[in-house]
Amino acid sequence: MTRLWVDGRDVAEVTVASTWGARARGMLWRRRLPEAMWFVRESSVHGVGMTVPLDVAQLAADGSVLAVHVLRPFGLVAPRPGAVDVLEAPAGSFARWGLAVGGVARRVPAGTAG
């Protein structure tokens, strides 16, 4: 299990999508959405097939948040220069976590200090 840390705080369990298949599936066809999903080596995402809005953050290599969006069903978040990963979560999650442009998101193995 991997935890998501935002600005030094443990905020959620994060599912890591690091393979082509995992990235292609994303949050589609899930009975229950993960608390968060981190897409490795993706700079853009789409909402084709989604039925609910998602919070989306485009991240630099060091985890700094370059942009934050609300992705509506069938919408698109276009690639952004410098973005290497994308973080998704159910809409409203970023506000609860305090995740904003300029912040830092990190993946941390469960049970370790961030």
Secondary structure, DSSP 8 states (H G I E B T S, - for coil): -EEEEETTEEEEE-EEE-SHHHHHHTTTT-SS--S-EEEET-S-EE-TT-SS-EEEEEE-TT-BEEEEEEE-TT-EE---TT--EEEEEETTHHHHHT--TT-BEEEEETTS--
